[in-house]
Amino acid sequence: MWNEIFLIPFLTGLGLAILLPLLGCYLRLRDEWLAALAYSHIAAAGALLALVGGIMPAIGGVVAAGLAGAGKRLFARRLAGGASYAVLLLGGWAVAVLLAANHPLAERLGHALFDGQLYFSGSEQLWLVAIGGAVALLFLRAISRHLLLANVYPDFFRIRGIRTWPTQTGFDVLAALVLALATMSMGVMGAFALVFIPPWLAFRRARNWQGGLLFALLVSILAYVAAFLAALGLDQPFGPVLALVLIVIGLVIA
Amino acid sequence: MSSLLQLEQLVAGWQQPATIPVDLALGAGEIVGLTGPNGVGKSTLLAAVAGRARVFSGGLRQRAGLRLALQTQDVPPVDGLPLSGRELLALTGASAAGLPPWLAERMDCRLDRLSGGQRHYLTLWAVLQAPADLVLLDEPTNNLDAAGVAHLTAHLRERAEAGAGMLVVSHDAAFVEAVCDRVLVLGGRDVE
């Protein structure tokens, strides 16, 4: 376990297990939890597209998800009511599957992205998660009050002349980039499980917002460590094991 | 301009005009009531002052640097949200000082575990006590019992004495009578 081969993937996943549930709480606040699945699929499609084009997959994934997050508001009027996320999800999935079906290298990477093989993470990913995660947490902390205010009192938020881009486009881009980063490391469904289940439980059980963030964080870290050890010990792909552990915890707590 | 807010022959609406031309000057420390039958555009006028609704004609002037607070009839979406009363007040910068005892003791509860009346009063209080020069209130007595209305009446007067101006839309004649310095009654208009 403490061998570098396992330690680097463990620390990479641990960083994501800290970041994703916190991001998930704000996505759930905005009723945008489906965004996690959408951005993950777009990131997977972008990574495969980059691979086929001879570019580093991680760059393709991050760029594709970032563009989706930034561009989403351009189509907000046509794609209201969460339709944008369904369209992004379906588009990302379709492109990813078609690329995997028609290109041998894309097929291998596609399996890794959809299976969630955290153990392939290298030191570059660890640094990306450490630095990107720290920046993302600081940004989330800075806009947290405005995200809550914009949701609870949208009119009050607007008439006070508070700048809207950090809480709208800024948050969309942040969510897309974090999900892209997570998808590259722990796969589409592993990332989605950490974004969805801990916040779901926190919203049901916590007494207040700060308590909810802490609750989601603890559930996420507990589930992550258990899943990492179980997947390693049983020689199973990480993503499905994490999802199952979170489902069991979820059913017990909810 | 000495007034906080000045309306001159203001006609407001959404897709089309929804009010008659309205003249109004509201100064610091003054509470003005806005009443009239349903559909004459009371809430629309409030929304126009807040910059939400469209001004079709006339003038709307606000004192430079005016800080507004707006309470609408929309219920804040707090169902299923782990947000306590204390956290809600912190969002708008409102103080808990002066809250009625039946609410002050429940400040650490989640909002979705309060009664409808308690929740309404707390969400109203968060706007009412936010740092603001002009407070716009739309049917603030909805869902309040007699004790809540009495407390709100007393508190609005205190807030006005501290210098805030208020524009209050309400169907509650007794409340308007008790709290407002002046009342503007909007009449109907033919809608084309």
Interface residues (C-beta under 8 A of the other chain):
Chain A: L29 R145 L148 L149 N151 V152 Y153 D155 F156 R158 I159 R160 A202 F203 R204 R205 A206 R207 N208 W209 Q210 G211 G212
Chain B: A50 G51 R52 R67 L68 A69 L70 T72 D74 P76 P77 V78 G80 L81 P82 L83 S84 R86 E87 L88 A90 L91 T92 D108 C109 R110 A126 V127 A130
